[in-house]
Amino acid sequence: MLVGISHSCVEENLPSSWQVFRPARRSGRTPGPPEAPAGPAGPRCENRRVSKTSTLRFRHNQAISVAAVIAFLGALPLATSRWYLAPLLLVPVAIGVWALRAGTDADPAGVRIRALLGQHRIPWSDILELASDPRGQAMVRLRDGRTTALPAVRSVDLPALITASGQSLGESRPNQPAAQAHDATPERTDPTGQ
């Protein structure tokens, strides 16, 4: 959480030569927070808690964007030589936009999987488990049995992803018994049958 300062506190501490700009409020919007009550010395200056939902963003390596710029500059002479080659410039542009946009966003409400043109929101209540494949790509298994890859999330990022959900690593989910949540030792079967 961030700590903010009330507007009246800031205004009374500004030099007199400064002008305070306040945008006009649109009709239909709720007014701001109530001002602090005035005391014997005037309005009180109190720090107030300001809540801001933090979103954890996972994106692909930025070297892809640099490669897209280089590819665009390399394709420019070829694309300008003939008019029908101009659409070649769309390929590096699409790769650059994908590199900047595609990835996974996580917040306390759920996970948003973003692609070049679309996005898909999965609430935490629909996620059964987080895992990784043998290559280290993070995956989610949903309650309906489907498995979905999380773009740009590696297996080493899973603890940060869990923390973004608002849970700690040892905390059980509300619909999961505590005995199952804290039993981290998987059963191993002996291949000899013992």
C-alpha positions in Angstrom: 0.0 0.0 0.0 1.1 3.5 -0.7 0.7 6.4 1.7 -0.8 9.5 0.3 -1.1 13.0 1.6 -4.4 14.9 1.6 -4.7 17.8 -0.8 -5.4 20.4 1.9 -2.1 19.4 3.6 -0.1 19.9 0.4 -1.8 23.2 -0.5 -1.1 24.8 2.9 2.6 23.8 2.6 3.1 25.2 -0.9 4.9 28.6 -1.5 2.4 31.4 -2.1 3.8 31.9 -5.7 2.6 28.5 -6.8 -0.8 27.9 -8.3 -2.8 24.8 -7.5 -4.4 23.1 -10.5 -7.5 20.9 -9.9 -9.3 19.4 -12.9 -13.0 20.0 -12.9 -15.0 17.0 -11.8 -17.4 15.5 -14.3 -21.0 15.2 -13.3 -22.0 11.7 -12.1 -18.6 11.0 -10.5 -18.4 10.6 -6.8 -16.6 13.3 -4.9 -13.2 12.8 -3.4 -12.5 11.7 0.1 -13.8 13.9 2.9 -11.4 16.5 4.1 -9.9 16.2 7.6 -11.8 18.1 10.3 -10.5 21.5 11.2 -8.8 21.8 14.5 -7.8 24.9 16.5 -4.9 25.5 14.2 -6.8 24.8 10.9 -7.0 21.6 8.9 -5.0 18.7 10.0 -2.4 17.2 7.8 -2.7 13.4 8.0 -1.2 10.7 5.9 -3.9 8.6 4.4 -3.6 5.1 3.1 -4.1 4.9 -0.7 -4.8 1.4 -2.0 -3.5 0.5 -5.5 -3.9 -2.9 -7.0 -0.5 -4.0 -8.0 -0.2 -6.1 -11.1 2.8 -8.3 -11.7 3.8 -8.3 -15.4 5.8 -11.1 -17.1 7.0 -10.2 -20.6 9.3 -11.8 -23.1 13.0 -10.8 -23.4 13.4 -7.3 -24.8 16.0 -8.5 -27.2 13.1 -9.6 -29.4 12.0 -6.0 -29.7 15.6 -4.9 -30.6 15.7 -7.7 -33.3 12.3 -6.5 -34.7 13.7 -3.0 -35.0 16.8 -4.3 -36.8 14.7 -6.4 -39.1 12.5 -3.5 -39.9 15.5 -1.3 -40.8 16.9 -4.2 -42.8 13.7 -4.7 -44.7 13.2 -1.0 -45.4 15.3 -0.8 -48.6 13.7 -4.0 -50.0 10.2 -2.8 -49.2 10.7 0.6 -50.7 12.2 -0.8 -54.0 8.8 -2.1 -55.2 5.3 -1.1 -54.1 4.2 -4.7 -53.7 7.0 -5.5 -51.3 5.8 -2.8 -48.8 3.8 -5.4 -46.7 7.1 -7.0 -45.8 7.4 -4.2 -43.2 4.4 -5.6 -41.3 6.3 -8.7 -40.3 8.9 -7.0 -38.1 6.3 -4.5 -36.8 4.0 -7.4 -35.7 6.9 -9.2 -34.0 7.8 -6.0 -32.2 4.3 -5.4 -31.0 4.0 -9.0 -29.9 7.2 -8.8 -27.9 6.0 -5.7 -26.1 2.4 -6.9 -25.5 2.4 -10.7 -25.2 2.9 -12.1 -21.7 1.1 -12.8 -18.4 -0.3 -10.3 -15.9 -1.1 -11.5 -12.4 -3.0 -9.6 -9.7 -5.1 -10.6 -6.7 -8.2 -11.2 -8.9 -6.6 -13.6 -11.4 -4.2 -14.1 -14.3 -4.5 -12.4 -17.6 -2.8 -14.1 -20.6 -2.1 -11.6 -23.3 -1.3 -12.3 -27.0 -0.7 -10.1 -30.0 -4.3 -9.3 -30.6 -6.3 -10.7 -27.7 -6.3 -11.6 -24.0 -7.8 -14.2 -21.7 -8.6 -13.6 -18.1 -8.6 -16.6 -15.6 -9.7 -15.9 -12.0 -7.7 -17.6 -9.3 -10.8 -19.6 -8.3 -10.6 -21.5 -11.7 -6.9 -22.4 -11.3 -6.4 -25.8 -9.7 -2.6 -25.9 -9.7 0.5 -24.2 -11.1 3.3 -26.3 -12.5 6.1 -26.2 -15.1 6.9 -28.5 -18.0 10.3 -30.1 -18.5 11.5 -27.1 -20.4 10.7 -24.7 -17.5 7.6 -23.1 -19.1 4.9 -22.4 -16.4 1.5 -24.0 -16.9 -1.8 -23.8 -15.1 -4.3 -26.6 -14.7 -7.8 -25.4 -14.6 -10.8 -26.9 -12.7 -12.3 -28.2 -16.0 -9.2 -30.2 -16.7 -7.7 -28.0 -19.4 -4.0 -27.0 -19.2 -2.9 -23.6 -20.4 0.6 -22.2 -20.8 1.5 -18.9 -19.2 3.6 -17.0 -21.7 6.8 -15.4 -20.5 6.5 -17.1 -17.1 9.3 -19.6 -16.2 9.4 -22.1 -13.4 11.6 -19.8 -11.3 8.8 -17.2 -11.5 6.1 -19.4 -9.9 6.8 -18.1 -6.3 6.3 -14.5 -7.4 3.1 -15.5 -9.3 1.7 -17.1 -6.2 2.6 -14.1 -4.1 0.8 -11.9 -6.7 -2.4 -13.9 -5.9 -2.3 -12.6 -2.4 -1.3 -15.9 -0.8 1.9 -17.0 0.6 3.6 -20.3 -0.5 2.6 -22.2 2.6 -1.0 -20.9 2.8 -3.9 -23.3 1.8 -6.7 -22.3 -0.4 -10.1 -21.8 1.2 -11.6 -24.8 -0.6 -8.6 -27.1 0.1 -8.2 -28.8 3.4 -5.1 -27.7 5.4 -3.8 -31.2 5.6 -3.5 -31.5 1.8 -2.0 -28.0 1.4 0.8 -28.6 3.8 1.7 -32.1 2.7 4.5 -31.2 0.3 6.1 -34.6 0.2 4.7 -36.6 -2.8 4.1 -40.3 -2.6 6.8 -42.3 -4.3 6.2 -45.7 -5.6 9.1 -48.2 -5.6 9.5 -49.8 -9.0 10.2 -53.2 -7.3 6.8 -53.2 -5.7 8.0 -52.7 -2.1 
